[in-house]
């Protein structure tokens, strides 16, 4: 719809402050970069870059000047006479970027442009694309299923699941204040730990009881954590915490007695998979720390401040009274519901 290939059923599309709904795709000054490069195999790199300029009947001298400028920017000068079949995956992707850049668009649309590259080349291209954005200052809408690309390259992230909008925010907001459990678990590797259960009061104490077994977590700070509000709002809930917030041993926070089930050694750190009752959890330790054995038992600690609470619909519960957010979760739900066309 942004490119003009499909028409929206309602609403408007604003590009550079103007309603683009009535304009043709060619009039929108959009540069498109495809997942599979979409280069013309029978044309040289120069001819691929110059194709749209020749179609616009630009003067030959200006075409050469523009193409050579883009070739210098993308380090393609030595490849201008080659055809796509003689290029590597990274070189093809740079040609595809150059073909979009040469038109000097006001908006870039990129559809998973790095998904066909190997891990090392993908990392380099992430840096190159970010540098390219800083040079051109053009707005870029970048579609990806890779959380690392989203976190490292974007100024703002829009998270969608099954056609529904989950959250809009900066990478920092998305990671540290996920609006839904899906967002919390999608961003981060390993993903956020999530425990389903209920909050209850037992002998004057607030407890989180797992839905999968009889183990419980006694919350020693119910008022500070806002659990008294949670009890009224949603007794069935999800408790989330990130692997990097887990401390080995008994420290200040909630203590869990776990059994090690699996180890993933990654060099700089090791992912430790454990079970708390029947609930699987994961945390990691650095390479200099002692690596536990499989089936070994241990105490781990999660600080109270590390908890993320979600209601039974898996929407975030901002229950901590000291929390600050520009857009409250309640209002966020209304905004997202309006976008998604559902009632709340």
Secondary structure, 3 states (H helix, E strand, C coil): CCCCCCCCCCCCCEECCEECCCCCHHHCCEEEECCCCCCCCCCEHHHHHHHHHHHCCCCHHHHHHHHHHHHHHCCCHHHCCCEHHHCCHHHHHHHHHHHHHCCCCCEEEEECCCCCCCHHHHHHHHHHHHHHHHHHCCEEEEECCCHHHHHHHCCCEEEEECCEEEEEECHHHHHHCCCEHHHHHHCCCCCCEEEEEEEEEECCEEEEEECCCCCEEEECCHHHHCHHHHHHHCCEEEEEECHHHEEECCCCCEEEEEEEEEEEECCCEEEEEEEECCEEEEEEEECCCCCCCCCCEEEEEECHHHCEEEECCCEECCCCCCCCCCCCHHHHHHHHHHHHCCCC
